[in-house]
Amino acid sequence: MPFREINSKMIEAVVVPGQRLFSQRGAMLAYRGEVSFTPNLQGGQGGVMSMLGRRVAGEATPLMTVEGSGTVLFGHGGHHIQVIELTGDTLYVEADRLLAFDGTLEQGTMFMGSQGGVMGMVRGQVTGQGLFTTTLKGHGSVAVMAHGGVIEVPVTPQRPVHVDPQAYVAHHGDVRNKLSAALGWRDMVGRGSGEAFQLELSGSGAVFVQASEEKL
């Protein structure tokens, strides 16, 4: 595990020769040792096609390649940080929420319309989240950012999970999502805009939910 949580808003990454990390540009706070930071022009493990896919998708958050030998402190905007361990599965996450991740993970882009049909496309328009979502697959660590901290909620075939789309951070596993309109408590207390939306996740996996409805 290359990431160690220093506190809720800062992590330390161990960089060793022959391995690399990727981080959001501007996320480096301090470092020790012989560490280099260079713009990532190749789209990571996914290669050029992955990079082009993210640009078309609007998922082109600038990344740095981090290499060398030493330790690096990462943080960004005072956001809370959650470290997620992948053990061969795929994490679906908005690109602007990525703080840092293992260079061994394969990057890709998924069209949300392919997971939930038309409702997946509507989700992007209504919630302000992209129609495309970044994917990270393999064995390794991912550090994501959120407002107010993150909780992991299991998703099982018997117990689908309904999430406020603005509170959604990421999910992993064999999970499908769809957007549904429903009268919610915001409408009852006068905070809604007339129609509330819920993101329903079903299948087997987990969803990460932040303690806020703010976008990064």
C-alpha positions as CSV (number, residue, x, y, z in Angstrom):
1,M,0.0,0.0,0.0
2,P,1.8,3.2,-1.1
3,F,-0.6,5.6,0.6
4,R,-0.8,6.4,4.4
5,E,-3.4,8.7,5.8
6,I,-1.7,11.5,7.8
7,N,-5.1,13.0,8.6
8,S,-8.5,13.3,7.0
9,K,-7.1,15.8,4.4
10,M,-3.6,14.6,3.7
11,I,-1.9,11.4,2.7
12,E,1.7,10.3,2.4
13,A,2.8,8.3,-0.6
14,V,5.9,6.1,-0.7
15,V,7.7,6.3,-4.1
16,V,10.2,3.5,-4.9
17,P,12.5,3.1,-8.0
18,G,10.9,1.2,-10.9
19,Q,7.3,2.1,-9.8
20,R,5.3,5.2,-10.5
21,L,2.2,7.0,-9.2
22,F,-0.1,9.4,-10.8
23,S,-1.5,12.5,-9.0
24,Q,-3.7,15.4,-9.9
25,R,-1.5,18.4,-10.8
26,G,-1.1,20.8,-8.0
27,A,-1.8,18.1,-5.3
28,M,1.8,17.8,-4.1
29,L,2.3,19.5,-0.8
30,A,5.8,18.5,0.1
31,Y,8.3,15.7,-0.6
32,R,11.5,14.1,0.7
33,G,14.1,12.2,-1.4
34,E,14.8,12.1,-5.1
35,V,11.4,12.4,-6.6
36,S,10.4,13.8,-10.0
37,F,7.1,15.2,-11.2
38,T,6.3,15.4,-14.9
39,P,3.1,16.1,-16.9
40,N,1.4,12.8,-17.9
41,L,1.1,12.9,-21.7
42,Q,0.4,9.2,-22.3
43,G,-2.9,8.7,-20.4
44,G,-1.3,6.3,-17.8
45,Q,-1.7,2.6,-18.2
46,G,-4.6,3.1,-20.6
47,G,-2.3,4.6,-23.2
48,V,-3.0,7.3,-25.8
49,M,-6.5,6.0,-26.6
50,S,-7.5,6.2,-23.0
51,M,-6.2,9.7,-22.9
52,L,-8.1,10.7,-26.1
53,G,-11.2,9.0,-24.7
54,R,-11.1,11.1,-21.6
55,R,-10.6,14.3,-23.6
56,V,-13.6,13.6,-25.7
57,A,-15.5,12.7,-22.5
58,G,-14.5,15.9,-20.6
59,E,-12.6,13.6,-18.2
60,A,-9.2,15.2,-18.9
61,T,-8.2,16.3,-15.4
62,P,-4.5,17.1,-15.7
63,L,-2.2,14.4,-14.1
64,M,1.4,14.3,-13.0
65,T,3.6,11.2,-13.2
66,V,5.5,10.8,-9.9
67,E,8.7,8.7,-10.0
68,G,11.9,8.2,-8.0
69,S,12.7,7.4,-4.4
70,G,11.2,9.1,-1.4
71,T,7.9,10.2,0.2
72,V,5.4,12.7,-1.0
73,L,2.6,14.5,0.9
74,F,-0.6,15.0,-1.2
75,G,-3.7,17.0,-0.5
76,H,-5.9,19.4,-2.5
77,G,-8.2,22.3,-1.6
78,G,-8.6,21.1,1.9
79,H,-10.9,18.3,0.7
80,H,-11.3,15.1,2.7
81,I,-9.4,12.1,1.3
82,Q,-10.5,8.5,1.2
83,V,-8.0,5.7,0.2
84,I,-9.7,2.8,-1.6
85,E,-7.9,-0.5,-2.1
86,L,-8.6,-2.4,-5.3
87,T,-8.1,-6.1,-5.5
88,G,-8.6,-6.8,-9.2
89,D,-12.0,-5.0,-9.5
90,T,-12.9,-1.8,-11.2
91,L,-13.5,1.6,-9.6
92,Y,-15.8,4.0,-11.3
93,V,-15.1,7.6,-10.2
94,E,-15.4,11.2,-11.5
95,A,-12.0,12.3,-12.8
96,D,-11.9,15.5,-10.8
97,R,-12.2,13.5,-7.6
98,L,-8.9,11.6,-8.2
99,L,-6.1,12.8,-6.0
100,A,-3.5,10.1,-6.6
101,F,-3.4,6.4,-7.6
102,D,-1.0,3.5,-8.3
103,G,0.6,3.6,-11.7
104,T,-0.1,-0.2,-12.1
105,L,-3.8,0.5,-12.4
106,E,-5.3,0.4,-15.9
107,Q,-7.2,3.6,-16.7
108,G,-10.2,3.9,-19.0
109,T,-13.4,5.8,-19.6
110,M,-17.0,4.5,-19.5
111,F,-20.0,6.1,-21.1
112,M,-22.6,6.4,-18.4
113,G,-25.3,5.8,-20.9
114,S,-24.1,2.2,-21.3
115,Q,-24.8,1.6,-17.6
116,G,-28.4,2.5,-17.1
117,G,-29.4,3.3,-20.7
118,V,-31.0,6.6,-21.3
119,M,-31.3,7.3,-17.6
120,G,-27.5,7.1,-17.3
121,M,-27.3,9.9,-19.9
122,V,-30.0,11.9,-18.1
123,R,-28.1,11.5,-14.8
124,G,-25.2,13.4,-16.4
125,Q,-27.4,16.3,-17.5
126,V,-29.4,16.6,-14.4
127,T,-26.7,16.2,-11.7
128,G,-23.8,18.0,-13.3
129,Q,-21.7,14.8,-13.3
130,G,-20.1,13.9,-16.6
131,L,-21.8,11.5,-19.1
132,F,-18.5,9.7,-19.0
133,T,-16.8,8.3,-15.9
134,T,-13.1,7.4,-15.3
135,T,-12.4,3.7,-14.6
136,L,-9.4,2.3,-12.7
137,K,-8.9,-1.5,-12.8
138,G,-6.4,-3.9,-11.2
139,H,-4.6,-4.2,-7.9
140,G,-3.6,-1.1,-6.1
141,S,-4.6,2.0,-4.2
142,V,-6.7,5.0,-5.1
143,A,-7.0,8.3,-3.1
144,V,-10.2,10.1,-3.9
145,M,-11.4,13.5,-2.7
146,A,-14.8,14.5,-1.2
147,H,-16.6,17.1,0.9
148,G,-17.1,16.2,4.6
149,G,-15.7,12.7,4.5
150,V,-16.8,9.5,2.9
151,I,-18.6,6.3,3.9
152,E,-18.6,3.0,2.0
153,V,-22.1,1.6,1.7
154,P,-22.4,-2.1,0.6
155,V,-24.7,-2.9,-2.4
156,T,-26.2,-6.4,-2.4
157,P,-28.8,-8.0,-4.7
158,Q,-31.2,-8.0,-1.9
159,R,-30.5,-4.5,-0.8
160,P,-30.1,-1.9,-3.5
161,V,-28.9,1.6,-2.3
162,H,-30.5,4.9,-3.2
163,V,-28.1,7.9,-3.2
164,D,-28.5,11.6,-3.6
165,P,-26.6,12.1,-7.0
166,Q,-24.8,15.1,-5.6
167,A,-23.5,13.0,-2.7
168,Y,-22.2,10.2,-5.0
169,V,-18.4,9.8,-5.1
170,A,-17.6,6.5,-6.7
171,H,-18.6,2.8,-6.8
172,H,-17.0,-0.6,-7.5
173,G,-18.1,-4.1,-8.1
174,D,-20.8,-5.5,-10.4
175,V,-23.1,-2.6,-9.9
176,R,-25.7,-1.0,-12.2
177,N,-27.1,2.4,-11.7
178,K,-30.2,4.3,-12.8
179,L,-31.7,7.7,-12.1
180,S,-35.3,8.0,-10.8
181,A,-37.4,11.0,-10.0
182,A,-39.2,11.0,-6.6
183,L,-40.6,13.5,-4.2
184,G,-38.0,13.9,-1.5
185,W,-37.6,15.5,1.9
186,R,-36.1,18.6,0.3
187,D,-39.3,19.3,-1.4
188,M,-41.2,18.9,1.8
189,V,-39.0,21.3,3.7
190,G,-38.8,23.8,0.8
191,R,-35.2,23.1,-0.2
192,G,-35.9,21.3,-3.5
193,S,-36.3,22.8,-7.0
194,G,-39.6,21.0,-7.6
195,E,-38.4,17.5,-8.4
196,A,-35.9,15.3,-6.5
197,F,-33.7,12.7,-8.1
198,Q,-32.3,9.5,-6.6
199,L,-29.5,7.4,-8.0
200,E,-30.3,3.7,-7.5
201,L,-27.4,1.3,-7.4
202,S,-28.1,-2.5,-7.6
203,G,-26.1,-5.6,-7.8
204,S,-23.0,-6.6,-5.8
205,G,-20.4,-4.1,-4.7
206,A,-20.2,-0.9,-2.8
207,V,-20.8,2.9,-3.3
208,F,-18.9,5.7,-1.7
209,V,-21.0,8.6,-0.4
210,Q,-19.8,11.9,0.8
211,A,-21.3,13.9,3.7
212,S,-22.2,16.8,1.5
213,E,-24.1,17.7,-1.7
214,E,-21.3,20.0,-3.0
215,K,-19.4,19.3,-6.2
216,L,-15.6,19.7,-6.0
